[in-house]
Amino acid sequence: MNFRPLYDRVLVKRLQSENRTAGGLIIPDTAKEKPQEAEVVAVGNGRVLDNGSVRAMSLKVGDKVLFGKYTGDEIKLDGEEHLILREEDILAVLA
């Protein structure tokens, strides 16, 4: 895949959610919520500021991130679902 987001956008792939609860119950696919954790697949160059300079991205490929529930645009690349988010839509980087 040859894909590079523009400016301060980030391409992420959702991580798989657990099929069981902490108590051991199996969660059917129809009851699952989409996970809010993802892995960064590609990043843009950075945000263009008012004075014309570019602020570098604080994320890198391979970072695991947490993002808002209703943010981003879903796209399909090579048959797999991905999200395009702005850097400001990402809430945290997971260690």
C-alpha positions as a Markdown table, in Angstrom:
| # | Residue | x | y | z |
|---|---|---|---|---|
| 1 | Met | 0.0 | 0.0 | 0.0 |
| 2 | Asn | 1.4 | 3.4 | -1.0 |
| 3 | Phe | -0.6 | 5.9 | 1.0 |
| 4 | Arg | 0.4 | 9.2 | 2.7 |
| 5 | Pro | -2.1 | 11.4 | 4.4 |
| 6 | Leu | -1.9 | 15.1 | 3.9 |
| 7 | Tyr | -1.0 | 17.8 | 6.5 |
| 8 | Asp | -2.0 | 16.8 | 10.1 |
| 9 | Arg | -4.0 | 13.7 | 9.2 |
| 10 | Val | -3.2 | 10.2 | 10.4 |
| 11 | Leu | -4.2 | 6.8 | 8.9 |
| 12 | Val | -5.0 | 4.2 | 11.6 |
| 13 | Lys | -6.3 | 0.7 | 11.7 |
| 14 | Arg | -8.6 | -0.3 | 14.5 |
| 15 | Leu | -7.3 | -3.0 | 16.9 |
| 16 | Gln | -9.4 | -6.1 | 17.5 |
| 17 | Ser | -11.7 | -6.0 | 20.5 |
| 18 | Glu | -12.0 | -8.8 | 23.0 |
| 19 | Asn | -14.6 | -11.5 | 22.4 |
| 20 | Arg | -15.2 | -12.1 | 26.1 |
| 21 | Thr | -16.0 | -10.0 | 29.1 |
| 22 | Ala | -13.9 | -10.0 | 32.2 |
| 23 | Gly | -16.4 | -12.5 | 33.7 |
| 24 | Gly | -15.9 | -14.9 | 30.7 |
| 25 | Leu | -19.1 | -14.2 | 28.8 |
| 26 | Ile | -18.8 | -14.3 | 25.0 |
| 27 | Ile | -19.9 | -11.1 | 23.3 |
| 28 | Pro | -21.7 | -11.6 | 19.9 |
| 29 | Asp | -20.7 | -9.5 | 17.0 |
| 30 | Thr | -24.1 | -7.7 | 16.9 |
| 31 | Ala | -23.5 | -6.5 | 20.5 |
| 32 | Lys | -19.9 | -5.3 | 20.1 |
| 33 | Glu | -19.0 | -1.7 | 19.9 |
| 34 | Lys | -16.2 | -0.6 | 17.5 |
| 35 | Pro | -13.0 | -0.4 | 19.4 |
| 36 | Gln | -11.5 | 3.1 | 20.1 |
| 37 | Glu | -8.0 | 1.8 | 20.0 |
| 38 | Ala | -5.9 | 1.8 | 16.8 |
| 39 | Glu | -2.4 | 1.4 | 15.4 |
| 40 | Val | -1.0 | 4.3 | 13.3 |
| 41 | Val | -0.3 | 3.1 | 9.8 |
| 42 | Ala | 0.8 | 6.4 | 8.1 |
| 43 | Val | 1.2 | 10.0 | 9.1 |
| 44 | Gly | 1.2 | 13.3 | 7.2 |
| 45 | Asn | 4.0 | 15.9 | 7.3 |
| 46 | Gly | 2.3 | 18.1 | 9.9 |
| 47 | Arg | 0.0 | 21.1 | 10.4 |
| 48 | Val | 0.7 | 24.2 | 8.4 |
| 49 | Leu | 0.6 | 27.2 | 10.8 |
| 50 | Asp | -0.7 | 30.7 | 10.0 |
| 51 | Asn | 2.9 | 32.0 | 9.4 |
| 52 | Gly | 3.5 | 29.3 | 6.8 |
| 53 | Ser | 5.8 | 27.1 | 8.9 |
| 54 | Val | 4.9 | 23.4 | 9.4 |
| 55 | Arg | 4.5 | 21.9 | 12.9 |
| 56 | Ala | 5.9 | 18.4 | 12.9 |
| 57 | Met | 3.7 | 15.5 | 13.9 |
| 58 | Ser | 4.1 | 14.0 | 17.4 |
| 59 | Leu | 3.0 | 10.6 | 16.2 |
| 60 | Lys | 4.9 | 7.9 | 14.3 |
| 61 | Val | 4.0 | 4.7 | 12.5 |
| 62 | Gly | 3.4 | 1.9 | 14.9 |
| 63 | Asp | 2.1 | 4.0 | 17.8 |
| 64 | Lys | -1.0 | 2.6 | 19.5 |
| 65 | Val | -3.5 | 5.4 | 20.0 |
| 66 | Leu | -6.9 | 6.1 | 21.6 |
| 67 | Phe | -9.4 | 8.3 | 19.7 |
| 68 | Gly | -12.9 | 9.7 | 20.0 |
| 69 | Lys | -15.9 | 7.5 | 19.4 |
| 70 | Tyr | -17.4 | 9.4 | 16.5 |
| 71 | Thr | -14.3 | 10.9 | 14.9 |
| 72 | Gly | -12.6 | 10.2 | 11.6 |
| 73 | Asp | -13.6 | 9.0 | 8.1 |
| 74 | Glu | -13.7 | 5.3 | 7.4 |
| 75 | Ile | -12.1 | 4.1 | 4.2 |
| 76 | Lys | -11.1 | 0.8 | 2.6 |
| 77 | Leu | -7.6 | 0.2 | 1.5 |
| 78 | Asp | -6.5 | -3.2 | 0.0 |
| 79 | Gly | -9.8 | -4.7 | 1.3 |
| 80 | Glu | -9.2 | -3.6 | 4.9 |
| 81 | Glu | -11.0 | -0.9 | 6.9 |
| 82 | His | -9.0 | 2.1 | 8.1 |
| 83 | Leu | -9.8 | 5.5 | 9.6 |
| 84 | Ile | -8.4 | 8.9 | 8.6 |
| 85 | Leu | -8.2 | 11.2 | 11.7 |
| 86 | Arg | -6.8 | 14.6 | 12.4 |
| 87 | Glu | -4.0 | 14.7 | 14.9 |
| 88 | Glu | -6.2 | 16.7 | 17.2 |
| 89 | Asp | -8.8 | 13.9 | 17.2 |
| 90 | Ile | -6.4 | 11.5 | 18.9 |
| 91 | Leu | -6.8 | 11.6 | 22.6 |
| 92 | Ala | -3.7 | 9.6 | 23.8 |
| 93 | Val | -0.8 | 7.4 | 22.8 |
| 94 | Leu | -0.9 | 4.1 | 24.6 |
| 95 | Ala | 2.4 | 2.8 | 26.1 |
